[in-house]
Amino acid sequence: MNINSAKKFIAAAMLGAFALSVPVTADARIHDPKVQTRSVQRGGDSLNGNTFAMLLDGLSEIPKHVQIVDDYVAPQHFDTQPTFPVPQTVSTSDPSIIGTPMATQQQCVKYLLRNNPNPNLPVSAEEIVAYYYEEGSREGIRPDVAFAQALKETGFFRYGGDVIPEQNNYCGLGTTGGGVKGEFFSTPQLGVRAHIQHLLAYSSTRMPTMPVVDPRYSLVRQSYGSRTLGNWQDLNGRWAVPGRYYGQEILSMFRDILIQ
């Protein structure tokens, strides 16, 4: 994608966020729409013109090291071991987004199938879990907790909301409620990769190891600058709005995985 196309793409994403000035219902779900996130109630807050202009001005030049990929095809074999230090997660009470898995892939599969024996996925339960461990471990994002987030977002891959299974969108990327479906990804692994990269955008200033497939990655990084979110609870009111206990519920599901 050339720089003009990339700028238009990100600008379109911003315009989608700006459209949130339309009043929404109290239980509307809005995914990281703005720099300073506040809970949105009926007739609630929205991006104002000045904020949108400020963000748009920041798109005058896409950093050369940022590559946005529309249809990136993953190689069949690659190293998933990070080349940077990742703190080892040793406690179930650790709320950090960055870390290592405590649950096994088998525990994740068992937890999913116990709650939904027939997940609406184009791949097996084992494969979708393997993708989370592959992509999460490569970027230093805790894959077991990220998988728990996907289960929360998709209702154990039952869906039923705005997002449909064909989108391979497991974390609500780009959804704003009211029938807005959000982002589409060509394969399940790319959907998982976008999810992991979006978590990385919030939790680290380090660029992803693989080319960027998360369409909102640059928007988050430009919005947060040198700031990062360290814990899953920090996603409350940011990943999902109002989302008062969003991160706590994800961590609770993660702990349930461990007892499988």
C-alpha positions, 0 to 999 in steps of 0.5 A: 500500500502506498503512503497516499492509500495508507493515509486515506485508509487511516483517515477513513477509520478516523471518520468512522470514529468521528461519526460516533457523535450520533447519540448511542444507546447506553449499552452500545459497544464502541471500540477505542474510538478516540484519544481520551476515552470516556464512558459513552451513555445515551447522547454521550461524548464524541470526538469533537472537530478540534480533536479530529483535526488534530489527529488528521494533521498527524497523518501528514506522513506515515512513518516509514517503518510502519507497513500496513498490509491488506492481504498479507499471506503468512509464511508457513514456517517462522520463528515465534520466539521473541528477540526481546526480553519478555517478563515471565508470568508466574502468578494468576493475579498478575494483570499484565498484558505483556508476559508469558502464558500460564495455561496450556493450549490444551486447557484453552481448547478444553475450556472453549469446547466445554462452553461451546462444543461447536464453535463457528470457526473455519478452523478447528479449536486446536488451530485457533488456539495455536494461532494465539500462542504463535502470534502472542508469543512472537510479540510478547503478549500473553496468548492465553489471556488474549484468547480469553478476550477473544472468547469474551468478544465472540461469545465463545465463537457463537457471535450473534452481534454485529460481527459475523464469523466470516470476518475472522475478527475475534476482538471487535476491531472497528465495531461501533454498534448499530450494525457496524461490522468492523474489520474483515480479515482474509484468514483466521491467522490474520485475524488473530495477528491483528488482535495481538498487534492491537494489544501491542499498540496499547501496551508497548511502543515497540513495532510488531515483529510481523508487518502490520495487519491491524488497520487501527494500529497507527491510530492508537500509537499516534494517539498514545505517543509514548504512553502505554497501558500495562494491565488488562484492567486499563482496557476498561472504557477503552477497548469496549465502552462503557466496559467498567469491568472489561479487563477483570472479566477477561482475567476471570475467564483466563483463571477459569481456563487454568482449572480445566 
